[in-house]
Amino acid sequence: MFDNLALGLSVAFTSHNLLFAFLGCTIGTAIGVLPGIGPLATIALLLPLTFTLDPVTALITLSGIYYGAQYGGSTSAILLNLPGEVTAVVTSLEGHKMARRGRAGAALAVSAIGSFFAGTVATFVVAASGPVLTTFALSFGPAEYFSLILLGLVIATVLVSGNIFKSLAMLMFGLAMGLVGTDIQSGEIRFTFGFPQLFEGVNFVAVAMGIFGLAEIARNLENPEHRSGTVAKVGSLWLNREEIRRATPSVLRGTAVGSVLGLLPGGGLALSTFASYMMEKRISKYRHEFGQGAIEGVAGPESANNAASQTSFIPMLTLGIPANAVMALMIGGLMIHGIQPGPGVMQAQPELFWGLIASMWIGNLMLLVINLPLIGIWVSLLRVPYRFLYPTILAFCAVGVYSVNYATFDIYQTVFFGFVGYLLYKLSCEPAPLLIGFVLGPLLEEYLRRAMVISRGDPMVFLERPVSAVLIALSVLALAAMILPTIRRRKDQALEE
């Protein structure tokens, strides 16, 4: 493993990759600070620009944006009680209370230090577990891969907040979109509605930019943000001895929780922060301070969300299954570069796998160095009116999506999916399962057809192979665990009426 890490460091420490890692971390931090944008929309908007880069540099840049946003989200949450990211909602509960007591600097410091420690530990977890999972995955056949992808789709759907039936509908919508274009095996054109521009399938960048970029702008314009709140005074960034003593165990526990829950498809990142907060609130000797500015309520969740953001790369890199919508975007970006994420990546392109892992640690170190000194700049960003931000984002989006294929039709697709994304928001439908289904749908179909060809049309092949049977059983149990309580509640309501 040490030889591989040496290879990764040699890749990550090139001046080119260091520059783009720094850019990614800086952009990610700024995006995390600004409420209403988020890493998902940002990566969707910046994705076309990475197509001119080599795959390693592109992935390093996008990764820096992703975990940089986890750092930045805590700044506005602590200083202004305005979480820039979903995962920072928990941080605001105690962090802003600390700021109101004059300990904003301490809250920001423990957030940055805990995030750095958790990110470092999670990077080693990725490095250690990646080869093991890859070796295991290489023994899979088409039946096992079909069942594994099916399990990933099911878990990504049932763990998403909101109505389970709406999540399933979004998943089916995404799977259907993945079928558009030319059938790889037969060469038949399907579901293109007479548009020759769809012969190669729906444009992934247009889907991502429309649903997560344009729709997010429409949502923010409909619900204008009020940023007239008073930013808390930062004060000293030094922790006193008592705060260090109380925060250290919370950082360790949050790191452990985030490292495990980050592997879960769907809501592992958000789940880790809430789970860490509830754990700290339950076991802390100072539980009476929760709600009034307990430092454990900042240290634990911040460590958990940064550890989870790192370990969420494991299923994407080793199995080719995205743990969340951001990972689905990264898979789409790699596919456009001609790389199929999965167990073959480590053997075929070890410099990509180990270069990314090494860049994670470097990126965490960069974030620790740039975050605390630049707090003044991040605070000033909170005062930028959104009416100045969104026209720039729209122009950037149009240029970016056009530059992929130099096709006007791609801009039409982006606008169309922007309306779709806004409609989904109005219907309270979570779009993440749609994107994951769109990315994994073609793979699901490919492995299904391969397995059926090998078994000569016998569907029992999925149950006769032990690993495949276990994965399908887990899929059924996960789906049943979410659907049955919903059906029972509706039945009880019907009987009462």
N, C-alpha and C positions, 0 to 999 in steps of 0.2 A: 504493500500500500504506500510505503514511503517513496518508492520510485515513482509511483503514479502521482503522488502529491508534488514531488519535485518537477514532474512534467507539467502539472497544472500551474505551479508557481512560475515556471519559465514562460508559460503562455500568458498568465495574468499580469506579469510584471513588465510586459512590453509597453513602451511608451504609448502606443496606439490604444491598447486595451485599458491602460490606467486612465487615460484621458476620458474615454467613453464611460468607464465605471464611475469616474468623478461626475461627469455630466448627468448620468442616470441617477446617481444618489442625490445630487443637488436638485434636479427637476422633481424627483420623487418627494423630497422633503418639502419643496414649495407646494406641490400638489396636495400633500397631506395637510399642510397648514391651511390651504384655501378650502373652505367648506363648499360642497356642491359640485366638485369636479371628480376627485377620486382616481386611484391608479387604473381602474378598469377602463374608464373613458379615455384617460390620457394615453395608455398603451394602445388602445384602439386607434387614436388619432395619430400617434407617432409611428405606428407599425410600418406604413409605407416608406418612411425615411430610412428604416433599417435594411431595406432590400438592397441598397447599394453597398452595405457593409458585408464583411464575411460573416458566416453563421455564428462563430464564437463571439465576435465583437457585438453582433446584434443581440444575442442572448444575454451577454453581460450587461448591456445598456438597459434592456427591458427589465432584467432582474433588479438592477439598481433602482429603477423607478418603483418597482413593486415593494421591496422592503424599505426603501427610503420613505415611502408614503406612510409606513407603519411608524417610523420615527416622527415624521412631521405632524401627524394627526394629534399627537399629545400636546403640542405647543399651544394651538388654539383652544384645545380642551381645557388646559390648565389656566391659561391667562385670561380667556374670554368666556369660558364655559360654552364653547361652540366647537364641538367635535368636528374635525376635518374628515375623519374616517369613521366608519361604523364601529371599528374596534376601539376607537378612542372614546366612545360613549361611556364606557365603564371608567376610564381614567378620569373623566370630568367629574364623576361623582365625588371622589376624594381630592383629586388634584386641584380643582378650583376652590374647594374649601380651604386647602392649605394656602393657596394664593391669597385668599381673603384674610388669612391670619398672618400674612407677611412672609410666608415660606414658599413663594412661587419658585424662587431660585433652587431651593432644595428639591421641590417636586420635579422640576425640569432636569436637575442633575441626576436624581435617582432613576428617572425615566430613561435618560441617555445611557447611564452606566449599566442599568439592568438590561436594557435592550442590547448593548454591546456584548455583555457576558452571555446572554441567552443566544444571540446570533452566533457567537463563537462556538458554543457547545453544540448547537444544532448543525453547524457546518461540519463538525467532526462526526455527528450522527449520520449525516448524509454520506460522508466519505466512507464510513465504516459499513453502513447497511447497503449502500448501492451495489457493490460487487456481489454480495450474498443474494440479494433479490434478483440481480441480473442472471446469475448462475441458475437460480431456481426457474426463472422465466424462460430460459433457453430450452428447458425440457418440455415446454408446453407445445401442444399441437393445435390445429385449427379449432377443435372442440373446446379445449381449455381456454383459448383466447376469446372465443365467442362468449363463453360463460363468464369470463373475467370482465370483459367489456360490459356485458349485461348487468353484472353486479355493480360495476362502477356507475352505470347510468341510473340504476335503481336507487343506490345510496345517495347519489348527487341530487336526486329528485326528492326523496323522502326527508332529507335533512334541511331542505330549503324551507325558510319560514313561509307561512301562508297556507292556503288551501291545497291539500294533497292532490285533489282532482285537477285543479288548475295547473299544478306543477307537472302532472302526467300529461296534460294536454300540450303544455309547452314542449315537453320532451318529444312527443309524437310530431309536433310541428317541426321541430329541429331535425328529427330523423327523416321526415318527408322532404325537407329542403335538401338534405344530403343526397337524395336520389336523383335530383335534377341533373341532366347532362347526358353524356355518353356512357353507356354501360361498358365497363372495362372488358368483360368477358365476351359479350356478344357483339359489341360495336353498335348496338341500337341506340337511337336518340329517344329520350323519354322526358316527359313533363317539361318541355321547353316552351310550350304554347306558341310555337312558330318563331321564337326569337333565336336567330343563329348565334347571338352573343352568349346564349346560355348553354351552348353545346359542350363547353368545358365545365359547366356547373355554375352555381350561384357564386358570385365573388365574395370570398371570405372577408376581405377588408371592408367591402360595402356593408355587409351584415353587421360586423363589429362596430364600425363607425356610426352607422345609422341607429342601431338599437341602443348602443351605450354612449355615443357621442352626441348626435343631434337630439335624441330623445331626452338626454340629461339637460341639454340647453333649454329645451321647451319646458321641462319641469321647473327649472330654476327661474325662468321668465314668468311662469304662471304663479310661482310662489316666491316673490322677491325676498331676498334675505336682508334682514335689518342688521347692519353692522355698526350701529351707533353705540354699542355697549362699550363700557370703559375697560381698557386693557389693564390688567393687574400689574402693579410694579414688580419687576423681577427680583430685585434685591440680591443678596449674596448667593452664589452657586455652591457654597461649601456646605456639606452635611455635618451636623454635630455628632458627637460620639453616640448619643442615644439613638439618633435616626439611623446611623450605620448599623448598630446592633439590631434594631428592629427590622430593617429593610433586608439584610443579608439572607435570612432564612426564606423570606418571601420571594426573593429573586431566584433562589435555588428551586423552590417548589414551583414557581411559575414557569421556569425553564423546563422542568420535567413534564408538567401538564401540557405545555405548548408543543413540545417535541413529539408527544404521542398523538395529541388530537389534531395536529397539523396534517397527519397522514389521511385523515378522514375526508372523503370526497364531499363536496357540497359546502357545509357551513363550519368546517373545522377551525378556521381562523377566528371567526366571531365566537364560536362555542368555547374556544380555549380561554378567551379573555373573561367571559362570564363565569366559566367553571373555576378559574383561578380566583376571581373576586369572591365567589361564594365560599370557596375553600378557606380563603384568608379570613373572611368574616366569621366563619364557623369555628376555626381553631385558634384564632388570635387571642392573646391574653388581654388585648386592648379593644375588644369588640365594642365596648361602649363608646369608643371614639369614631366608629364607622358612621359616616354621615356628617361628621364634623371635621374631617381632614386627617384620616389615618394614613400614615405613609405606606403601610402594608397594602392598602387598596390602590396604590399607584405602582409600587414595585412589582407586585405579583402579576397583575394583568398586562403591564407593559412588557415584562419579560416573556410572558406566555404568548402574546401576539407576535413578537419578533421571532421566537423559536418556531412557532407554527408557520410563519411565512417562509422560513427556510426549509423545514421538513416537508412542506407541501410540494417541493420539487422532486421528492423521492419517487412517488408513483408516476409522475410525468416523465422523468428521465429513464427509469428502469423498466416500466411496464407500458408506457405510452398512454396512460390514463390520467386526465387532468383532475386534480383535487378540487379545483374551483374554476370559475370563469376566466380568471387571469391566466391560469395555466393552459386553459383551452386556447386562449389567444396566442400564447407562446408556441403551442403545438402547431397552430395554423401558420405562424410565422416560419417555423422550421420546415414545415411541409412545402411552403412556397420556395424555400431555399433548396428543396429536393431532399430533405432529411426526414426520415420517418422515426419519430421518437419511440423508444422501446429498448429491449435488451440488446439489440444489435448495435446501438450507438456506442457503447463502451468499447466494443471490439473494433468497429469500423472507424470511429472518430474519437479516440481516447482524449485527444487534445480539447475537444468540445466539452466532454463530460468533466474531466479533471480541471480544465481551465475555468469552467463555471464555478466549481466548488472552491477553488483557490480564490477566485474573485469575490466570492461571498464574504470570506473573512476580510479581505482587503476593503471591500465595500463597507462592512461594519466598522472597521477602523476609521475609514474616511468619514462616516456618518458621525462617529463620536467626536472627531476633530472639528468638523464643520458645523455641527448643530449648535453647540453651546456658544461659540464666539459669534455666530450669525443670528442669534435670537432677535436682535434689534431689527434686522432686515425682515425676518419672518413676521414680526409683529407689524411692521409697516405694510406688509402684503395684506394683512387682515383688513386694512382700511381702503383697499382698492375697490371701487364700485363695480358691480358685476356688469353694468352696461358698457364698461370699457373692455371687459374680458371677452364676452361672448362673440362680438364681431371678429375679433382676432382668431378665436377658436374656429369659427365657421369658415373663414378664409383659409386657414391652415388645413382644415378638413378637406375642402374642395381641391386644393392643390395636391394634397397627399394622395387622395384616392385616384385622382386623374393620372398621377405620375406612375402608378403601378403598371397600367396597360396602355396609357395614353388614349383612353376610350371615354367619350362623353357618356356612353351608356352606363358606365360604372358610377358616374355622379347621379344619374337617374335612380339607379339601384339604391344608392346611399340615402337619397331623399325618401324613397319608398319605405325603406326599412326604418328611417327616422319616424315616419308616420306610424309604422307598425309598433315601434318601441314606445311611442307616446300613447298609442291605443292600449297597449299592454299595461302601461302604468295606470291609466284611467280605469282599467278593468281589474286592477290589483293582481296582475299576473307577474310572477317573478321571471325575468327573461334569461337568467343564468342557465336553467335546464335546456332552453332552446339552443343556446350556443354550444353547450356540451354535446347535445344530441346531434347538432349539425356537424361538429368535428368528428365525433365517434361513429356516426351513422354509416358512412361508407366502409369503415373498418368492420363494423358489426356485420354488414351485409357480405363483405368479402370472406370473412372467416366462416360465416354460416354456409355459404355456397361451397367453400372448400371442404368443410366437414361433410356436407351432404354428398359431394362428389366422391370423396374417399370412402364413405360408408354405403355408396350406391343407393342413396335416397332413404336410408334408414334413420329416422330421427332419434332412435334409441341410443345412438352413438354418444349423445350428450349426457345420458344417464349411466351408460355402461362404463365410461371412464371415470374413476373415483374422484379425481380433482374437479372435473367438470361437474359431476353430480353434486359435490359439496358446495361449489360456487352457486349453482342454480338453486339449491336448497336455501342458501343464505339470502339470495335475491327474493325468493318467495316469502321467507320469514320477515325480511325487512319491509317488504311491501304490505304484508298482512298486518304487521305491527302498527303501521300508520293508517291503513284503510279501515280496519275493524272498529277502532274507537270512534271514528267519524261516522260510520254507518250506525253504530249503537246509539250515538247521541241523536242522530236524525230520527231513528226509530222511537226513542224515548220522547222526543218532541212531538212526533206524529201521534203517539198514544195519548199524550197530555191534551193535545188539541181535540 
